[in-house]
Amino acid sequence: MNIQFANLQAQYQSYKSEVDSAIQHVLDSAHFIMGPEVGDLERALSEFTGAHAITCANGTDALMIALTAIGVGSGDEVITTPFTFIATAEMIALIGARPVFVDISESDFNIDVSKIEDAITSKTKAIIPVSLYGQPSDMDSINKIAAYHGIKVIEDAAQSFGATYKGKRSCNLSELATTSFFPAKPLGCYGDGGAIFTQSGELAEKIKSLRNHGQIKRYYHKYIGVNSRLDTIQAAILNVKLKYFEEEIKARQIIADRYTSLLKDKVKTPTVLPERTSVWAQYTIRVKDRDAVQKKLQEKGIPTAVHYPRPLHLQEAFAFCGGKQGDFPVSESLAFEVMSIPMSAYLTQEEQTYICKHIC
Ligand SMILES: *Cc1c(COP(=O)(O)O)cnc(C)c1O
């Protein structure tokens, strides 16, 4: 067997005629920048999540724009975890602030809420909880801590678009949130894409302006902003894919449950905590002898990936933060053990059985 890790080809084939005609429509209209499909998508994203939605060029820019919108900058501190994709902490540093890491919890691989308060100082401006692998953090507790200390919360929902917490959608669980439409994310486009979400109408207006050169009217600029618009073609693709997204989420959840029942006696399988759902951006297990397991699976035509092999406090780019081995033991031990296995709405039962047979 030759199994695909995310099977984007199968996904395209199933929506091909609609996607092709949506792209063709943009080509014919030649409305490549901020065409009507962008506004249509923002309305649909807003309806889906319940928050204001502003699209942008990618999930990394989305973080940078969200931080800029609340005025984070030089001398400020922003709390996040070291067990995430680099973009989360990278954007904090890029805008001149300092990432302050807090370890994750073993139960959901998300920020350990009980350790947040110890990291708050007079310089803390925001907390960025990451909804890792598709499952939101305990957002009510995080919002409560943030409100008490007068700081903002930005959910990095790059992996969790479509997930829920207490019946509410990820991206509408705090004042601000960001997501990514990178092809392999739960809702992906066919290139780069992203969005910022906010519960505040005032911030929504500012963010809309920031992602387009701080413009409020053509050639009238209120803020120093960036060019981070979502291409019309990508918006057109997402408008098609969003219609089928709930079905894809259900399929992913069924596949994840089946993985868990087939693997739970062999390896440590992931858990979804009460009152939450995951969209399973990754199905990530823990194994002791990871290199050997990966190699064996590779030989059987089963691709795997490691999210993430080195926590951010031990990355060269963050040496200026002074992190050292032993600072965040949970992140460090997981970095040695985690392994993601193929996950997509198109994974067949036969493929799944084959994968599970070879994991031991
Ligand atoms: C993918 C990802 C991002 C960045 O998104 P891009 O669209 O690739 O820029 C940020 N944070 C997390 C947690 C991610 O997984």
The ligand as a MOL file (V3000), in Angstrom:
LIG
                    3D

  0  0  0     0  0            999 V3000
M  V30 BEGIN CTAB
M  V30 COUNTS 15 15 0 0 0
M  V30 BEGIN ATOM
M  V30 1 C 0.1390 26.3200 10.4790 0
M  V30 2 C 0.2540 27.0720 11.7410 0
M  V30 3 C 0.4900 28.4620 11.7730 0
M  V30 4 C 0.8680 29.2550 10.5490 0
M  V30 5 O -0.0130 29.2010 9.4880 0
M  V30 6 P 0.5140 29.5220 8.0070 0
M  V30 7 O -0.7670 29.6810 7.2260 0
M  V30 8 O 1.2980 28.3560 7.5570 0
M  V30 9 O 1.2990 30.7730 8.0390 0
M  V30 10 C 0.4860 29.1020 12.9940 0
M  V30 11 N 0.2750 28.4390 14.1330 0
M  V30 12 C 0.0580 27.1040 14.1590 0
M  V30 13 C -0.1970 26.4400 15.4660 0
M  V30 14 C 0.0580 26.3750 12.9660 0
M  V30 15 O -0.1430 25.0530 13.0030 0
M  V30 END ATOM
M  V30 BEGIN BOND
M  V30 1 1 1 2
M  V30 2 1 2 3
M  V30 3 2 2 14
M  V30 4 1 3 4
M  V30 5 2 3 10
M  V30 6 1 4 5
M  V30 7 1 5 6
M  V30 8 2 6 7
M  V30 9 1 6 8
M  V30 10 1 6 9
M  V30 11 1 10 11
M  V30 12 2 11 12
M  V30 13 1 12 13
M  V30 14 1 12 14
M  V30 15 1 14 15
M  V30 END BOND
M  V30 END CTAB
M  END
